Structures are given as C-alpha cells and as structure tokens.
Amino acid sequence: MSAFDAVLSQGRPFGDSSYVHEQMRGAHLHRLKKVGDRLPAARRLLDALAGADRHREYRALGDPVVRCAVQQSLARVTAGAEVVLPLALCEEVLDATTRHLESGSADGPSEAGATEAQRLDPEAGPAWFWHPERRDDAFAQALRMLVAREFTDQICAPAPSDVAILRKAAGLLREILPETSRSALHHTHVIGISPGVGAWARKSSTSQFRMAGIVFLNQKLLTNPWWVAEHLLHESLHQKLYDFRHAHSLLVRDVESDHGLPDEVRKVTSLWNSPGLAGTNRWDPHRSIAAFHVYVHLSLFCTLAERRAPALESTYGPVDAPHPMTPGRKAFERAHYLGEQLHSTTWPELGLAGRGLTDWLTSILQALDPTPPPPGATLHLLLHRYLREAAKARKALPNPALERRLAALTEVESASARAILKATGAPPDELARALSSAPSSFPDLRQAIATTLTTLAPDGYSLDPLAPHAPRHPDDMVRDMVESSSHALATMPEIV
C-alpha cells in the first residue's frame, strides 16, 4: 500500500502539488490582471509579485485573506456582485501585501500581524495558527468579516495543548503517509481553532471553498492524535482540491449561492449521515466529488494507521481513544458508494477535469481494495447511520420527556424490523429472539436490530434471499425504516 502514497502525491495532474500550485498561481495572477484594469492596488501587487521569488509569491497567493480580497474584488469590479468585504478593505489588503513583499519577508502577509506566530511543522508545510489577539490590521478585520459570514461565531485562541497535539498529529501523518500528507498540507496556510460551542458545536472540522487556504478544527475534540491526524489530513485534502478547482473545469457550472441550490442540480445522498429536517445529507456536485477525493485518501491512511497502530501507540496513544478514527473499511465503503454516485447521478454536472479526477480516483480505489462492496449496495451505509443516531440518543438520556417520545418510535421500529425479517425468510424463532430479548431502551433495541440485520446479510451488504411472496425487497424496507426514523429523530431537539 505504501506505493499508493507516491501515486496520490505525484500523479499528474490530480496529485502533483507542484503542478496544482503552478496552475493556481497562474489563475490568481490572471485575476489580479483583470482587477488591475480598475483597481490600482491590484496593479501594484502584480508588480511586487513579479519582483518576488517563488517562495514569497507562493506564501502571498496562498494567504487566505489575500485570496478572498482578490476574488471579491474581481466579483465586485467585473460583475457588480454583492460581496462580504468592502472594496476599500480589499484594496487595503492588497496594498499591505505589496508592502509585505517589498519588505523581503519570507512569511505570509497575514502572519506578519501576529504577535507571535506559531507554526504547525516546518516539514509539513506553511501552516501557522491564527490567534485573535494580534495587530488589528486589514487582514484581521477581513478575516473576522469572512468568518462571521460563513460561521456566525468567531474562532478562539489556540491553547498550548492544541498546538502540541496538532504538531503530534502532523508527526503521525509523516510516519504513516509521508508523501501524501506532505502534499496535502502544503495547501493549508492557516489553522483556526473553533471553540466548539454555538455555531461551531456540530463542526468537528471544516473548511470552505470561498475561504480557501484556512482550515478550522474543534478545540473540544483535540484529544486523540489519531483522530486529529485524520481530520487535519481531511481538511488539507479539501484545500488541495480547492486549489485544483481554481484553475480547472472541475464542474460544468458553479451553483453555490446564498439562496441554496437550483432544483435541477443533481445531488448525492450521503446515506451514513442523518438528513435532519433540511435534508443536509444531500450533497451538491462539488461537495460530492470533494468527499470522494477525501475518502479515497482516508481509505489508505486509516487502513495503514490500523496496521501500524501496535508499533506507534507507545508514542501517539491508543488508536481507539475517545474520538477514534474512521475505520479503514468504512472509508473504503463510503468511497466506493460516492464513486458510483458521481458516475450515475452527478456525471452531467462534472466538467472535463472533474470527470478525469473521478476516473483517476476510481482506478486507485479499485486497485487498493480487493474486496469492494457489490455495486448498488446500501444496507451497510444505512445501518451505520442507524447506529450513529442511536449513539446520539444514548448521550441525551436519561431524559423523561425524550424517553416517552423514543418509546413510541421504539414500537414503530420494532414493527418495521419484524416486517423486514419476515421478508428475508428468517425463521419465526429467530425473529422473536432478536426482538423480544432486546433491552427496552431505544439505543439498545437499535443495536439489536442492526446486529440481526447484518448477521442475516450473506455478504454484509444485502439482505438476500427474498422470501416468497414478500411485498418488497428487504433492502428497500430497511431504507424506508431508517429514513422514516431519521426524520422522527430530527424533530426531537434533545438529540444533537
């Protein structure tokens, strides 16, 4: 498997960071030239970039605030679009970047205003930790406005323990997947620490295409180096894809807007995620291909991490500590599903580069996994959601009001499970044993149902054979049960 480390980090055009950076550089210089026709600050920055070496140019064009200033200036002056940053503030950022380049500093422009910039790991790339207590310059003002627009609440100061565990996670990535992690981390320029409360409470880690170059991690979850390594890699891979998208036809059209997605946009349902009341597990084409990109990489990383854990736990702690990594098998299964969905559902939405990337990643996935799920399999993904929701319900208990509402749902799910088991042809005594012996609590009943259904699936992926005269295929009945129950749980505010 270590041979795939080289493929994912050096394969051109999709894996080679030097190629992606060069294409991203050309795209941003082109945008600056277009803005420069109307904005003198952009022309001055172009002149300063022409006189800078490639390292300082890379740090300037990779700075998330500089990128946003360029993008939003372009949208304002060429299309009259409403943007977050005032044009005057964009000009301040561009002029400050020019002065920074002229000073000869090798740091990033935003980093210059930090009281004491702390780096993640010099070997891992340029990433440094954003600290709110810094010079209140144009970069700080712009980032506050951008974060408020995307996330409502602001980020917090990184604690020494946050910095220490992220550095440890970077070391773990270097141990397990050195080339691929180095390639991905060279696309992350800034790390922001979220407080894990308010608008950040449900975000383990996150990043946004509109704020490329910066990743955010939940401070409350920075406890297990293995988990932190996975999420640091996850978000950095998003950054790599964002850079690729800036210069390539990843999508046929950009469909992101403040008003949601057009109805005709084809979406992929991430079956292992709860939909909530708003259907948030239905992903647009960009999010779908971004998730596929991540899960192919995580399939390799998590599998190798599991294999090497016995030798590394003395340094990095137990791999199954609180907030464990995604199991390698689950990463493979999600990757296979997303690849299938991109080909069957969102293919018309993908541009030439998007289709090429999907095919390249699919070929790697097929070579990596000798035992893929059968095409179209969904049972395992739905049961993963089923158990995740049960775990959330368990955390909310005891709660008398919630227990009463869950008791009603328990009756519904018990009846659904009986019907499903009957459709599989399971003998009556097995059906009775599976349900009557289950503990009375809702989470335990769900565990019993999921275990029974998994046991009855010959390959772990489908409930075959179908019993004679059964009204529907049992796999379809499982999906109906899970979807209906997910919607019912979404109406219970106690479960988060």
Secondary structure as the mmCIF struct_conf table of DSSP 4:
data_model
#
loop_
_struct_conf.conf_type_id
_struct_conf.id
_struct_conf.beg_label_comp_id
_struct_conf.beg_label_asym_id
_struct_conf.beg_label_seq_id
_struct_conf.end_label_comp_id
_struct_conf.end_label_asym_id
_struct_conf.end_label_seq_id
HELX_RH_AL_P HELX_RH_AL_P1 SER A 2 GLN A 10
TURN_TY1_P TURN_TY1_P1 ARG A 12 GLY A 15
HELX_RH_AL_P HELX_RH_AL_P2 SER A 17 GLY A 36
TURN_TY1_P TURN_TY1_P2 ASP A 37 ARG A 38
HELX_RH_AL_P HELX_RH_AL_P3 PRO A 40 ALA A 50
TURN_TY1_P TURN_TY1_P3 GLY A 51 GLY A 51
BEND BEND1 ALA A 52 ALA A 52
HELX_RH_AL_P HELX_RH_AL_P4 ARG A 54 GLY A 62
HELX_RH_AL_P HELX_RH_AL_P5 PRO A 64 ALA A 79
BEND BEND2 VAL A 84 LEU A 85
HELX_RH_AL_P HELX_RH_AL_P6 LEU A 87 SER A 103
TURN_TY1_P TURN_TY1_P4 GLY A 104 GLY A 104
BEND BEND3 ASP A 107 ASP A 107
TURN_TY1_P TURN_TY1_P5 PRO A 109 PRO A 109
HELX_RH_3T_P HELX_RH_3T_P1 SER A 110 GLY A 113
BEND BEND4 THR A 115 GLU A 116
STRN STRN1 ARG A 119 ARG A 119
BEND BEND5 LEU A 120 LEU A 120
HELX_RH_3T_P HELX_RH_3T_P2 PRO A 122 ALA A 124
BEND BEND6 PRO A 126 PRO A 126
STRN STRN2 TRP A 128 PHE A 129
BEND BEND7 PRO A 132 ARG A 134
BEND BEND8 ASP A 137 ASP A 137
HELX_RH_AL_P HELX_RH_AL_P7 ALA A 138 PHE A 151
BEND BEND9 THR A 152 ASP A 153
HELX_LH_PP_P HELX_LH_PP_P1 GLN A 154 ILE A 155
STRN STRN3 CYS A 156 CYS A 156
HELX_LH_PP_P HELX_LH_PP_P2 ALA A 157 ALA A 159
HELX_RH_AL_P HELX_RH_AL_P8 PRO A 160 ILE A 176
BEND BEND10 LEU A 177 LEU A 177
HELX_RH_AL_P HELX_RH_AL_P9 PRO A 178 LEU A 185
TURN_TY1_P TURN_TY1_P6 HIS A 186 HIS A 187
STRN STRN4 VAL A 190 SER A 194
BEND BEND11 GLY A 196 VAL A 197
HELX_RH_3T_P HELX_RH_3T_P3 GLY A 198 TRP A 200
TURN_TY1_P TURN_TY1_P7 ALA A 201 ARG A 202
BEND BEND12 SER A 204 SER A 204
STRN STRN5 SER A 205 THR A 206
HELX_RH_3T_P HELX_RH_3T_P4 PHE A 209 MET A 211
TURN_TY1_P TURN_TY1_P8 ALA A 212 GLY A 213
STRN STRN6 ILE A 214 ASN A 218
HELX_RH_3T_P HELX_RH_3T_P5 GLN A 219 LEU A 221
TURN_TY1_P TURN_TY1_P9 LEU A 222 THR A 223
HELX_RH_AL_P HELX_RH_AL_P10 PRO A 225 ALA A 247
BEND BEND13 HIS A 248 HIS A 248
STRN STRN7 LEU A 251 LEU A 251
BEND BEND14 VAL A 252 ARG A 253
TURN_TY1_P TURN_TY1_P10 ASP A 258 HIS A 259
TURN_TY1_P TURN_TY1_P11 ASP A 263 GLU A 264
BEND BEND15 VAL A 265 VAL A 265
STRN STRN8 VAL A 268 THR A 269
TURN_TY1_P TURN_TY1_P12 LEU A 271 TRP A 272
BEND BEND16 ASN A 273 ASN A 273
TURN_TY1_P TURN_TY1_P13 GLY A 276 ASN A 281
STRN STRN9 ARG A 282 TRP A 283
HELX_RH_AL_P HELX_RH_AL_P11 PRO A 285 TYR A 316
TURN_TY1_P TURN_TY1_P14 VAL A 319 ASP A 320
BEND BEND17 ALA A 321 HIS A 323
HELX_LH_PP_P HELX_LH_PP_P3 PRO A 324 PRO A 327
HELX_RH_AL_P HELX_RH_AL_P12 GLY A 328 SER A 344
TURN_TY1_P TURN_TY1_P15 THR A 345 THR A 345
BEND BEND18 THR A 346 THR A 346
HELX_RH_3T_P HELX_RH_3T_P6 TRP A 347 GLU A 349
STRN STRN10 LEU A 350 LEU A 350
HELX_RH_AL_P HELX_RH_AL_P13 LEU A 352 LEU A 368
BEND BEND19 PRO A 370 THR A 371
HELX_LH_PP_P HELX_LH_PP_P4 PRO A 372 PRO A 374
TURN_TY1_P TURN_TY1_P16 PRO A 375 GLY A 376
HELX_RH_AL_P HELX_RH_AL_P14 LEU A 379 ALA A 396
BEND BEND20 PRO A 398 PRO A 398
HELX_RH_AL_P HELX_RH_AL_P15 PRO A 400 THR A 424
TURN_TY1_P TURN_TY1_P17 GLY A 425 GLY A 425
HELX_RH_AL_P HELX_RH_AL_P16 PRO A 428 SER A 436
TURN_TY1_P TURN_TY1_P18 SER A 437 SER A 437
BEND BEND21 ALA A 438 ALA A 438
BEND BEND22 SER A 440 SER A 441
HELX_RH_AL_P HELX_RH_AL_P17 PHE A 442 LEU A 456
TURN_TY1_P TURN_TY1_P19 PRO A 458 ASP A 459
BEND BEND23 GLY A 460 TYR A 461
BEND BEND24 PRO A 465 PRO A 465
HELX_LH_PP_P HELX_LH_PP_P5 LEU A 466 ALA A 467
TURN_TY1_P TURN_TY1_P20 PRO A 468 HIS A 469
BEND BEND25 PRO A 471 ARG A 472
HELX_RH_AL_P HELX_RH_AL_P18 PRO A 474 ALA A 490
TURN_TY1_P TURN_TY1_P21 THR A 491 THR A 491
TURN_TY1_P TURN_TY1_P22 PRO A 493 GLU A 494
#
